[in-house]
Amino acid sequence: MAKKVNSLKYEFIKGLWVENPVLISLLGLCPTLAVTVSAVNGLAMGLATTFVLTSSSIIISLIRKFIPHQVRIASYIVIIATFVTVADRFLAAWFPPISKELGPYIPLIVVNCLILGRQEAFSSKNNSGRAILDALGMGSGFILVLVALGGVREILGSGAFFGFTILGDWFNPWMVMILPPGAFLTLGFFVAGVNWLNERRAAQ
């Protein structure tokens, strides 16, 4: 029983660090780089992606035995697209400014390698319980990275965090941080930091 509990726990926590979709697997980099101008955008994109990932994982894990192998990818995409539409319409109805800010990147969740990859590698091979834990773990890891990346860029690029000014008039914003090069630079430092920590832990 203890071994099973530990295994279920691992299915969730692996997405936070060991198999983090952005920092380790380098999946979903397009929205990661494109929308993380602010922490709010990162949080919104992360939550939308986690909703789609979790919902599609549940459905696919439940009907995995009924999906013909030859059309599995097409079937996954149809299911994913359904939940992406729900997320897109929800944001447009209840959070118009965020929906406008994220633009086409919400519909593009359909082709996010993170979501399709988890369906093919995990949900289609495991029961719904494990699929939910895997999806929530991967989604949480995705959210943490997007919020952290967006937070760093927002603080350095505008002196604010979640829209609240935290640095005074003395601070001279780094304009590069709110431009595409800022996204690449920040993500590069994040990935380098994680690799350094993993190598240090392995050496110990």
N, C-alpha and C positions, 0 to 999 in steps of 0.2 A: 504493500500500500504506500509506504513512504517513498519507494522508488518511483511509483506512478505519480504521486503528488509532485515530487521533484521534477519529473519529466514534464508535467503540465506547467509547472512554474517556469521552466526553461523555455517552453514554447512562447511565453509572453516576453520574458526579459531579454531573450536573444536579440529582439529587434531594437532594444534600447542601446546596445553597445556591440556585442559580439558579431551580429549580422546587421548592423544598422544600414538601412537601405541607401542612405546618401553617403555616409562617411566610409563605409566598408565596401558595400556592393556597388556604389556609384550609380544607383538607379534614380530615375526621376529628376535628373539634373536640369532639364529644360525649365520646368516650373520653379525649381529651387533657385536658379540663377535669375529668372525673369521677374518673379513677383516679390522677391524679398527686399524691396526698397524700404519697407517698414515692418515692424513686428506684427502689426495688425494684419497686413496682407499675408505674412507668413502663417499666422495662426488660422486665418480664414481658409487659405489654400490647404493647410494641413488637416483641418477638420473636415473639409469637403472630401479630400482624398481618403481620409480614414473612414468616413461614412460609406463611400463607394466601395472601398476595399473590404470592409467588414460585411456589408450587405451582400455583395457579389460572392464573397467567400462562403457565406451561409448557404445561399441558393445552390452554388456549384457543388459544394460538399454534399448537399442533400440529394442532388439529382445526378451525381457523377457517374453512377452505374448505368444511367439511361441515356447518356450522351454518346453517340457513335464516335469512335476514335477519329474517323476521317474528318469530322466537322467540329471537333472539340474547340479549336481556336475561334472559329466563326461563332460558335455558340457562346463562348466566354465573352466575346466582344459585344454580342447582342445584349447579354445580361448586364455587363458593365455599362453599356450605353444607356440602358434604362435607368439605372441609378444615377448616372451622371446628369441625365435630364432632370431628375427629381432635385438633385442638389443645385443645379443651375437655376431652375425655376424658383426654388426656395430662396436663394440669395437675391434673385431679381425682385421677388415680391416683398421680402422682409428687410433686406439690406442693400438697397439700390446703389449707394455710393461704393460699397465694397465690390458689388457685382460689376460696376462700371470700371473700377480700378483694376480688377483682375482680368477683365476683358475676355479674350478668347481662350484663356488658359484653363478656365473651368471646363468648357466642352472638350478641350484637349486631354482631360484626364482619361478619356476613353483609350488613348494610345499610350498612357503612362506605362513604362516598362515595369515599374514596381507592381502595379495592380495585375497586369497580365502575367507577369512572371510568377507571382505568388499563387495565382490560380493554377498555372501549369505545374509548378514545382511542389505545391503543398495542398491546396484545397481539393484538387481533383484526386488526391491520393489518401486523404484523411477524413475522419468523421467531422461533424459540424462543431463539436466541442473544441477539438484541437484547431480547427480552421478559424474559429472565432478568436481564440487566444493568440494565434499566429498573426491574424489581421490586426488585432488591437495592439499587439506589441510592435509590429512593423509600423503601424500608423502613429503610435506614440513616439517612436524613434524619429519618424519623418517630421512630426509636429515640433519636437524639441529642436531639431536642427534648423528648420525653417524659422522658428521664432528667434532662436539664438542668432542666426545669420541676419535676419531682418532687424533684430535689435541692435546688433553691432553696427550695421550700415546706417540705421536711423540715428543712432547716437552720434556717430562720427560725421555723418552727412548733414544732419540738421540740428544736432544738439538736443533731440527729443527722444522719448521712449513711449510707445503706444500713444503717440500724439501729445504727450505732456512734456513741456520743456523742462529739461533737467540740468542743462548747462547754460550759464548766464551769457551776457553780452560779450564777455571777455573771450568766449570761444569762437574761433574762426572755423566754420564748417569745412570739412574736406569734401569738396564737390565730387571728387572721383568716386566716393563711396556710394553715391546715388546714381552713378552711371554704370553701364555693363562691366567695365574693367574692375570696378569695386567689388562686384559680385564674384568675379573670378579670383581676385586677390584674397578676399575674405574666406571663400570656400577652400582655397589652396592652403591657407594657414590652418584652417580647421582640420583638413585631411592630414596635413603634415603633423599637427599636434597629436592627433589620434594614433597615427603610425608610430610616432616617437614614444608615446605612452605604452602602446602594445609591445614594442620592441624592448622597452625597459622592463616591463612586467615579465616578458619571456626570459630575459637575461637573469632575472632574479629567481 
